[in-house]
Amino acid sequence: MTVLFACLVEAYVGKLYPRGGKVTLVQWPYADGKNEQASDACLKACRPAQAMK
């Protein structure tokens, strides 16, 4: 059973750079939400005992 039910967010994270009168995104690695989510063990350790009932 998963401890935390949350939507997984996928995003391109980068820097904005002005180019040709427009702003473009540069140095943009893709961050997949399923790879960035904390493990169940980590979440259990961080949550108060009352929240786990």
Secondary structure, 3 states (H helix, E strand, C coil): CCCCCCCCCCEECCEEEEECCEEEEECCCEECHHHHCCCHHHHHHHCCHHHHC
